[in-house]
Amino acid sequence: MARSATSAPLDEPREAKTGFVRELGLLDSTMIVAGSMIGSGIFIVSADISRQVGSPGGLLLTWIITGLLTLGAALSYGELAAMMPHAGGQYVYLREAWSPLWGFLYGWTVFLVIQTGTIAAVAVGFARYLGVLVPWISPTSWVVAPIDISSGFAISLSTQQLVGVLMIVALSWLNTRGIRLGKLIQNVFTSAKTFALFALIAVGLFFGHNLGANFAHPWTPQTPEGGSPIAAGALALIVAFGVAQVGSLFSSDAWNNITFTAGEVKNPKRNLPLSLALGTGLVTLLYVLANVAYLAVLPLAQIQTAPDDRVATAALQAIFPGAGTIIMAIAIVISTFGCNNGLILAGARVYHAMAHDGLFFRATGKLNSRAVPAVGLILQCVWASFLVLPRTRLHDAAGAVLLDAGGQPQYGNVYGTLLDYVVFAVLIFYVLTIAGLFRLRRTQPNAERPYRAFGYPLVPALYILAASAITLILLFYKTQTSWPGLVIVLTGVPVYLLWRRSAAAAAG
């Protein structure tokens, strides 16, 4: 197996050298899994999914498939996590199973878009819903008005963007103060948003009266007013479900972040697999029940046409007219704050592991006096904050600039476009990582495996087949976002070669 000259053997306790403190117990680790997964997606993406699949049964089935895929992947990752309980997680698994290049390409994409772009998106989501409570936080209240830098892009700083940046900076600084403070924030906010999601489900199921009507004909396609008809036929149905997985998979992502912090988990050979199973299982259950609650409160047509796709807000408004918007805004502010804390805490550990292999900035491989990678946190903070600022200029099908009600140009967010691009790439990395489980069973049969993947080889193989099928569907039916994602990943190849050359020169 190809290895970096600076890669540590699997049985070497790298954390003993780097000085990480094993502070995270099973509850803390489970909170990182669940808290990183639950952001704002579950409250929004069901609208688009329902338009894609066109039926109540299809909506629930999409979330069930996503949950099974996520749980299957987490159970498979458990073996790798227990086998290699080192900081960096998935980066380490790809490095050891395939080569340092594949590990680097993953880590590079994590820094460039996956982690930082998600942090930027969650921060602006936090600011958007905080704006419901504090009206001066607005996407059109400018600190720096949009400056067009090309026909397709601009840069701006609204009060909404400013609050998003301040959130990233504040959480990054708090996490430089040590893992104990970071886990405290995570535990408090994950507990709060889990309770809020439970409350949403309970209220929806208790007060809702539409479940029977929605499931009178659970598989009958319903086209939203003004929408495109749902295509008929087996192939069209498979494609619709594959494309619909984008929203639910993205909402269920980031469960692997606990593997990044493996160097700080107590008894990692036990607690990492358990936290992956418990965290993903809990969130899967909550997500499916949340969609049952939506269907209990709202007819499918209202889910499909919810204003700004805010399905949860529409459901609460139907139950508590006038107060639903405020209640949901508070819940999402809490949810996004906790989600970003987990993302910020975990991401810097990947860059730390890369730096120890000579494949990232050397300073990111050092810990501060509180035993956390402060430079990595700062670098991640700077790049994620920058990604909040660029905007896309929106155009209609004819190429004309879209204008709002006041006649002003409308803008999108660059990070949103980038995240659309990398969903395809993220699935490839998941498939490669779980395929690495088979490879390591063959190449390192005698390595210690305190936990062996549940259902091996069937469960990991089914995940690989299902995720590969979704990847192919996206490649052929969402080509405009799939190919750019691959290009983003491949930009890491020349960077890898330069860093390898630099590391070799330093060693020589």
N, C-alpha and C positions, 0 to 999 in steps of 0.2 A: 504493500500500500504506500502511495506517495505521501511524504510527510515533510513539513517544514523543518529546517535545521534547528529552529528555535522552538518547535512544538514539544510540549512536555509529554512523557509517557502517561498512559491512561491511569496508572496506579500512583502517580506522583501527586502528593497533596499540594497543588500549586498555591492554594489559599494560605497555607502555612507560611509561604514565602512572601506573598503580597500583602498580608496583614489584614485581610477581611475578618470581620467579627461575625460569628455565627449567632445572630440575634433573632432570626425569624423562626417561630415555632409553626406547628401545623395550622393553627387558626390564622396566624399572620399570613402564611403562604397561601392559604385558601382565599383570604381576603384580597390578596394581590391578583390571583387568578380571576375571581368574580368581579372585583372592582375595576380591573383593566378592561374586561369585556363589556360591562354595562356602561354605556355612555348615553348618547341621545338617539342612537339608531332605532332601538326597539320602539320608541315613541313616534317614529316618522316613517320608516321604510316600508311598513305594511301597505301603505297606499300604493306605492309603485309596484310592489309584488302582486297586489290584488288586480292591478290593471294588466300585468303580464299574464297571470294565470287565469283570471276571469271568473273564479268561482270560490265560494267559501271553503269547500274541501281542498281546493288547490292551494289556497292561502295557508291553511293549517299544515298541509302535506309539505309545502316548501320549508316551513320552519321545523317540522319534524325531521326531514331529510338533513337540513343543516345541523340540527342538534345531534343526530346520529353520526354524521361525518365528524363533527367537532369532538364528540365523546370518543369515537374510534381513534382519532388522531391523538387525543390526549392520553388514552390508555397505551398507545404505542410509544409515545414520547416518554412515558413513565419509565420504560426499560432503559432508554438512552440516558435519562436524567439520573437514575439510580446508578448506572454504570459509569457515568462521567459527571459527578456532582461538582463541576467547576464553573466559575464565573464565565459568562458568555453564552452558555446554553446552546441554542441551535447553531450558532456559529461554530462551536466546538464539535458538535455532532457531524456537521457537514465536512469540517476539516478532517476529522478522523476517519469518517466513512469513505470519503471520496478523494479530496485533495485540499491543500491550503487555498488553491484558487477558488474552489466552490465555497469554502468558508468565507473567503474575502468578499466574493461577489454578493453573498447574502449580507454580510456586515456593512458593506459599502451601500447597498440599497436600503438597509435599515437606517443608516445615517442620512442618506441623501433624501429619502422620501418616506419609507414605511413608518418609522418612528416619528421623525420630525414633522412630516406632513400630517400625520394623525394628530400629533400634539397641537399643531396649528389649527386643524379643523375643529378639534374639541374645544380649544380655547375660544374660538370665534362663536361656536355653539353656546358656550357658557355666557359670553357677552351678549349674544342675541337674545337669550331668554332672560338675562338680567335686565336687558332693556325693556322688557315687559313691566318690570317692577320699578325701574329707574329710567324714565322716558328720554333723558338727555343722552343715554347710550344708544346711539342710532347709526345705521349704516350710511346715512346721508348727512350726518352732522360732522362737518369736516374740520379736522385739525390741519391737515394738508389736503387740499382738493386734488382729485385725480389729475395726474400728469401723464398724458398720452405719450408713450415711448415708441409705439408703432401702431399699425392699423389693428393689431390684435391684442395689444397689451398696454397696461397703464400701471402706475404706482400711486398709492394714496395712503392716507392715515385718517380714518374716521374715528369718532369716539368709540365705536364698537371695536374697531381694530386695536385701538389704544388699550382698551380694557383687556382684550385678549392677550396682547403682548405683556401687560402688567401681570396678568395671571401666570403666564409662563415664567416670567422673571421671579415672581414671588415663590412659586413652588420649587423652582430650581434652587433658589437660595436656601429655602427651608431644608431641602434634601442635602445640601452641603453641610448641614449641621449634624448629620449622623443618621444612621439607619434606624435608630430607636425613634427619633422624631418622625421620620418618613413613614414608619409602620404605624405609628399612632394616628397620623392623619388618615392613612389608608383604612385602618380598622374603623375609625369613627364614621367616615363618609361612606364606606361600603355598607356598613350596618344600616346607616340612615337611608341610603337609596334602595337597599334590598327591602327594608320595611315599607318604603314608599311604593315600590313595585307590587309588593304583596297587598298593600292597601288598595291600589288601583284595581288589581284583580278581584279582590273581595267585593269592592263597591260595584264594579261592573257586573259581576255574576249575580249579586244580590238585587240590584236595581234594573238590570237589563231584561228585556222581554222579546228580543229579536232572534234569539238563538234558534227557536223552532222554525221561524220563517226562513232564516238563512239556510237552514239545513233541510228544508222540505225538498229541495232539489240541489244537493250539495255540489254536484259536478256539472251543473248546467252553466255554460258560459254566459256571463253578463258583461256587455260592453258599456263602459261609462259614456254618458252623453257627450257627443263630440269626439269620442275616442275612436281608435282603429278597431275594427271587428277582430274578435279572437279567432285565430286560424284553426281550422279543423284538421284532424288526421293525427296518427300516432307520432310521426316525425315532428310535426309542428308542436305537439304537446311536449315532447321531450326537449325541444329547443326552448320553448317557453319556460319550462321548469329550470333548465340550465342557466338561461339568462337571468331568471328571477333570483337565482342563488347569489348573485353578486351582492345585493343589498343585505340579505340575511347573513351571508358569510362574513361580510365586512362588519356587521353589527355584532357578530359572535367572535370576532378575531381578538388578538392580543392575549389569549389564554396562555400562550407560550412564554409570556414575559417572565413568569416565575422562574423559568429555566435560566434566564439571564442572571438572576440573583442567586444562583445555586451556591456560590461561595459564602453566602450569608445565612443559609438555611441550617437549622439544627437537625441533626440526624437525617441528612439529606437522602440517604438511601431508602429511608422509609417515608419521610414527609413529602418529598417531591412527587413521587407517583400518587400518593394519597391526595395531596392538594390539587393536582391536575384532575383527578377523577371527581373529587368532591366539588371543586369550583365549577368545572364545565357541566357536571350533572345538575347542580343547583340552577345555573343560569339557563340551561336548556329547558328545564321544567318551568321556570318563570317566564321565559319567552313564549313557549307554547300556550301557557295559561293566559298570558297577557292578550294573545290574539283571540283566544276563546272569549275573553272579556270584551274585546272590541266587537266581536260578532254578536255577543249578547246584547250590546247597547245599540249598535248602529247597523242599519241595512248595508249590505255589501256596496251598494251604489254610493252611499255616503262615505264609506272607507276609501273607495276609489277616487272620490272627488273632494276629500278633506282639504280645506284651505291650507296652502303651503305644505301639503302632505302631513299636517300635524294631527295624526289619527287619535293619539291619546288625548290631546286637547279637545278635539271634537267630541270624544266620548265623555269626558268630564263635563263639558259644556252642556251636553244633553242631560246629564244627571243633576248638575248644579249650575243652572243658567246664571251667567254673569260672573260666577266665581271660578268656573272650571279653568279659565285661562290663567288666572293667578296661581291656583293650586298647582297646575302642571308646570308653570314657569319655575316655581320654587323647587319642585321635584327635580327638574332637569338641571337647574343651577347646582343643586347638591350632587346630582349624578355625574355631571361633567367635571366638577371640581375633583371628586374622588377618582374618576377615570384618569384624568391627566396626571394626578399625583403618582399613580401606579406606572403610567407610561414613562414619565420623567425619571422616576426612581430607577426603573429597570434598564432603560436604554443605555445609560452611561456605562453599564457593566459590559456590554458588547464591545464598545470602543476600547475599554480597558484590556479585554482579552486580545483584541487585535493588536494593540500596542505591544503586548508582551510577546507577540510573534513577529514583531518588527514590521507590521503591516498597517500602522496608523501612527498618528503623531505621538512621539515618545512621552510627552507630558501626560497624555490621557491614561497611561499605564501606571501612574503614581497615585497613591492615596494621600489624603490630607491628614491632619492630626486627629480627625474624628473617624478615620478608617473608611472614607468613601472617596470615589473618584471625582473630586471636585472639578478638575479641569475638563473632564469629559462632560460633566453636567453643564458647565459654563459654555462649552463649545456647542453642545446640543441646544442649549437655550438660545444662543445667538442665531443659529441657523433656523430653528423653528420659528423664532420671532421674525426673522427676515421673510420666511414663507408666508406670513400673515399679510405682508405689505403689497406684493404684486397682484394685479387684477387682470382678468381677461375682459376684453371689450365684447359685449354680446351683440350678435347679428342675427337677422332673420334668415329664412331659407334663400332669399334673393340676395343676401349679402349686405343689406342695409342695416345701419346701426339701430339697435332697439332702444326706444325711448320710454321713460316712465310717464306717469300721469302728468307730471310737471314739465314734460318736454326735455328732460335731461337724459343723457346716455345711461344705459344700464350696464352694470359691471358684475362679473362673476369673480371667483377666487382661483388663483393658480394652483393652490394646494389641492383643491377639489378635483381639478383636471388631472394632476399628477397621481392622486390616489386612485382615480378611475383607471389610469394606465397600469398601476402596479398590482391591482387585484389579480390580474393574469399571472404576473411574476410571482406573487406570494404563493399562489397555488402550486406553481412549479417547485418552489423551494420546499413546500410541505411534502409534496410527492417525493422529491429527492431525499429528504430527511428520513421519511418512513421507509423508502427503498433502502436507505443506508442501514436500517435495522436488519434486513435480510443479509446485506453484505457483511456486516460486522459479525453476525452469527456464523458466517462461513470463514471469514479471515481471522477472527479472534474468538474461536470457540471456547477457549479456556478462561476468558476474561470473567471477572466476578460480575454476576448479574443478580443482585439482591431481589429484584423484582423482574419477572418475565412478562412480556406484553400479553394482556388478556386476549384469548382467542387466537393466538399466533398459530399458524400463519394466515388463518382465514380473515380475521378482522383487519389486520394491516393490508392484506392483499385487496380486500373489498374497498378500503379507503383509497388505495392507489388507483384502482379501476374507476371508481366513481369520480374522484377528483380529476383524473386524467380526462374522463369524458366531458366534465364541465369545462376544463381547460380548452379542449378541442372545439367545443361549442362556442366558447368566447372567441377563439381564434378565427373561426369561420363566420360567425354571426355578429361579432362586435370587433371587427378588424380594426376600426379606427382607434380603439383604445388598447387593443392587445399588442399590436406591433410596437407602438411607442414604449410600452412597458418593457418589452424585451430589449429595446435600444437603451433604456435607462440602466438596466442591469449590465449590458455589455460595455457601457462606458467605464465600468470597473476594470476591464481587462488591461488596458494600457496603464491605468493607475496602479494596478497590482504589480505589473512588470517593473514600473519605476520604483515602487517601494521595495520590491525584492532586490533590485539592483542596489538601491541605497543601503539596505540592510546587509547585503553581501559585502559592499565596500567598507561599511563600518566594522564588520567582523574581521575583514582582512587587514 
